C-alpha cells in the first residue's frame, strides 16, 4: 500500500487522538479541582449566637443526623486546620458527651462533628465522679451546652471487669462504681459473668441509666437546668460492630 496515500489519514487520526486526550485532561482537571475543593470544605464554626438559639431537642437531632452520616459513610468533608483557627479564640459546643475510654468509640467521629462542636468527657465505663460531674456543670452552666449524653457501648471491658470482680490498683475503685448497675439486672439473667454477652449488655445499659440518675441526684445546678428545660439529659448505646448509636426515646 502507498504510504504517501496513508499519511493524511494517519495525521487526521493523530489530531483526533490529541484532541480527545486534551479533552479528557481538561475534564479530569475539573473533576480533580472539585474533589480538592470538597476535601477542604468545612461547616461554618459554631458561634455563641447559634449555640444560644439551639434547643436541647435540636442538639439531640444533630447527633442523630451525624451518626446516620457516619454509619452510611457520608460524613462531611472537613478542613481541620481551618477549624483549629476558627475555634482558637472561643468555643461554643452544643453538647457534652460522657463516654467510655474505649479507643473504638471516638465520639467526634461517630457523630460526624468537628473541632469545637462537642465536649468529650471520657472515662472507663462512662462512670460518674466529682471531677466528671464538675466538668458537666462547666459544659452546661458556664459554656452553654444544651445536651448531656451518657453513652455506653457494646462489649465494654470495664463492664466485664466489674461483673468478674477484677481487682487492680485504682481500677478496683472505678469498677466498684459499676456493680450497682449489675445488681439492677434481673437475677434470672444467668450466668452473671463476662462470658454472658447478654448480661454484659444489660449491665452496660443499666450503668448508663444509673449514671443519668446520679447526674440529676448529685448536681443541684444541672437538676435545676433540667427541670427548667434549658438542657436535656439523654442516654444511649454505641454498637462497636456497626458504628450505630441508639439514643433512647423519652
C-alpha positions, 0 to 999 in steps of 0.5 A: 500500500502507498504510504504517501496515500496513508499519511493524511489519514494517519495525521487526521487520526493523530489530531483526533487522538490529541484532541480527545486526550486534551479533552479528557485532561481538561475534564479530569482537571475539573473533576480533580479541582472539585474533589480538592475543593470538597476535601477542604470544605468545612461547616461554618464554626459554631458561634455563641449566637447559634449555640444560644438559639439551639434547643436541647431537642435540636442538639439531640437531632444533630447527633442523630443526623451525624451518626446516620452520616457516619454509619452510611459513610457520608460524613462531611468533608472537613478542613481541620486546620481551618477549624483549629483557627476558627475555634482558637479564640472561643468555643461554643459546643452544643453538647457534652458527651460522657463516654467510655475510654474505649479507643473504638468509640471516638465520639467526634467521629461517630457523630460526624462533628468537628473541632469545637462542636462537642465536649468529650468527657471520657472515662472507663465505663462512662462512670460518674465522679466529682471531677466528671460531674464538675466538668458537666456543670462547666459544659452546661452552666458556664459554656452553654451546652444544651445536651448531656449524653451518657453513652455506653457501648457494646462489649465494654471491658470495664463492664466485664471487669466489674461483673468478674470482680477484677481487682487492680490498683485504682481500677478496683475503685472505678469498677466498684462504681459499676456493680450497682448497675449489675445488681439492677439486672434481673437475677434470672439473667444467668450466668452473671459473668463476662462470658454472658454477652447478654448480661454484659449488655444489660449491665452496660445499659443499666450503668448508663441509666444509673449514671443519668440518675446520679447526674440529676441526684448529685448536681443541684445546678444541672437538676435545676437546668433540667427541670427548667428545660434549658438542657436535656439529659439523654442516654444511649448505646454505641454498637462497636460492630456497626458504628450505630448509636441508639439514643433512647426515646423519652 
